[in-house]
Amino acid sequence: MRKLALSDEILLSVDKAARYIGGEVNSIMKDKDKVTTRVAFSFPDVYEIGMSNLGMMLLYNMFNKRPDVWCERVYSPWLDLDKIMREQKIPLFALESQDPVKEFDFLCITLGYEMCYTNVLQTLDLSQIPLMAKERDESCPIVIGGGACAYNPEPLAPFFDLFYIGEGETVYDALFDAYKANKAAGGSREDFLMKAAQIPGIYVPAFYDVAYKEDGTIASFAPNRPGVPQKVQKQLIVDMDKGYCPIEKPVVPFIKATQDRVTLEIQRGCIRGCRFCQAGMIYRPLRERDVEELKESARAMLKNSGHEEISLSSLSSSDYTHLEELVNFLIDEFKSAGVNISLPSLRIDAFALDVMSKVQDIKKSSLTFAPEAGSQRLRDVINKGLTEEVILHGAKEAFIGGWNRVKLYFMLGLPTETEEDMKGIAHLAERIAEEYYDTVPKKKRHGKVQIVVSTSFFVPKPFTPFQWAPMYTEQDFIDKAKVVKEEIRAQLNQKSIKYNWHEPDVTTLEGFLARGDRRASEVILKAYEKGALYDAWSESFRYDIWKEAFAETGIDIEFYTLRERSTDEILPWDFIDAGVTKEFLIREWKQAKGEVVTPNCRQKCAGCGARRYEGGVCYEGKN
Amino acid sequence: MKVRIKFTKEGPMKFVGHLDTMRYFQKAIRRAELPIAFSGGYSPHMIMSFAAPLGVGVTSTGEYFDMELTVTIPTDEICQRLNSQMVDGIRVLSARQVEDGKASKAMSLVAAADYLVEFRPGKAPADGWQTRITEFLKQPEILVTKETKKGEKQVDIRPFIYKMNLQNNNRIFLSLASASANYTKPDAVIDAFTAWLGQELPEFACMIHRLEVYADLGNEKKHKFVSLESLGVEVQ
């Protein structure tokens, strides 16, 4: 039987020991002596979260298709084990072989959200790899960052040897080949990084220098040696039928993961162009997967995992051309075998309600709308093409169908927001409540309508038209939530409306990390050294530590969060070509301020720049 | 067809808790494409019932659950199909058809269980403990403190220790009451024994292994323990 890295005594004294044992159904074992390249793939959060990440599992599956590569998984030890590993100097290990990460060739870290940055440092630290890339020697693994946050890698630049910008499916093979060739030729770490820097999509931060102006903005950003590209181009699969590497055998965790189900990715990208949404911009253009292939894939994954639920994954499922066909297939094929079908991100319309009534218990489920902003004016600013009329009509249909629970999601602190916009949130909730009482006769009601309004605070992200926008202070955020709260209390049907909002402190920090430059790394390092860890978890987030870290490094958070940037400022992430052009983003920023809506990609091309990838929605029906 | 499955749980799998082991088998049954019966309603669940839960850290070669199949399948085929879906550490030892009905449910049948307890290297009581087991059992009562919902209470576990003897000069064989009313944990017996010896064991001193789980076909006065497996029959 496999030997574990941790002793029985340790495993019996920590919570959920099964997080650390590996050996799950469909996890991949290889003979380490028969591979040339060993990859440790980390999601820097606890096992249950990390195991739910689709991107990581796609790459785990793809890397292991190569006979010369063995890719294994690494997650963050929870706080209890973290403490023991530090005390006893136990090196962080990969789940499959249970071997120390420091013995691997590569350590790839997925950067899914900014609040995992201290866990990135934990992963390096527990692995006994120097935190700073420049301090690593020939024996250390090459540390790679990728994922959504790699679109502004600068706050993490000193900690990584290289970043992979874009979808992993395209150039990892070239990267592994270059590594093998370099190793065979007896090349150094530096030699490999130089070769890597010439592969499209690869960014080696050490090969670029930044200079700052007196006012703190960037004066210049350029390669510091010949042979390194000025711009790093985002990678993506152009043809989903050829480039996509579907998972046939999903790894099945022993303990319940956050997503304890088969995830079927139906498409990448989005046609909608919501101006706050980073995913909607950086994953352009929309590329759909073939419906027949999806059916096969669903069948294989359910059979090989034994999961009792399947969920469709995409940014906006309703825009998938063959959604009806696919959903009907799933219901016909699997519903009778006790498989649940979960359909997030569906636009509420007649089709959605019909499908929902088939796949879920109406009494227990709720309708979800994400108007994001309370007034039509502000919805036009953010280019969210959802009107009050559509929401009320969808709600009415649903109430007739028997639903009486509605969830509404909004953002506070969007650019140009006024008090009227905030109050609009309460008014929209009230109108939905009124719609219920008008539509459903007294006899047919099962109690009150339940409307849950949730607001989060808006964080401007790189490569969106709002990347220049200022954020608000924490006090402003609290005041905004108060406006909404009081306005809801003033409504006739206030007893049917519940209001939830998030604390603003995490938001401010997220805003800093999202648009930070290389200097932000000092704050992250300082906060980590002072004990910040698992910042994405409210139970372990310690804002006081971060405040001290800002004070001690002398870095002014407000420079990054509260300042409106000018469109001719050099932004830290400008060296990345993310597909959407800066001209397009500027145009959209102006349109937003003018409250002008931009049509979606299927209605009219907005000339965002993604068309040059020569695929996806830009070429639909134009073969 | 009601089927009783006997399986092992060894190696790293001892760290997978009871509820997760149930989930593991639910998924394994789907992968094996066994025609399991579902309850009705909007969220149907598989009709299956586990016998005595096993604590985290305890290994076993005698675990059980019952399940209801909609079609009769030869028992060795069931065994084979499940085994093709197991991970390292879990093996299906047998499948047996058992009688239908609530009274024959694996869970409610459990009356006793056998264990082997071994001390981890360097964590055994001081030498001499091997010869004192008989004396320990001669006590008229063995009181242990049990934590209940209402607080602590003193329980005499002597009647629930059916057998306790030395094996191989280094490990203890235990046969203990395991019905819901008199369920006795092997570590509670070892703790009582070492306390009686006047010694204190370090944390995680024992490795516990469950050997078998029994039903009682006799009565209070004269037990007749039979393994849960032997209550079923093979089907061709």
Interface residues (C-beta under 8 A of the other chain):
Chain A: M1 R2 L4 D8 E9 L11 L12 S13 A17 A18 I21 G22 G23 E24 V25 V252 F254 I255 K256 L302 K303 N304 S305 G306 H307 E308 A337 G338 N340 Q360 D361 K364
Chain B: E10 G11 P12 M13 F15 V16 G17 D20 R23 Y24 Q26 K27 A28 I29 R30 R31 E33 F38 Y42 S43 P44 H45 M46 V56 G57 Q85 V87 D88 G89 R120 E203 F204 M207
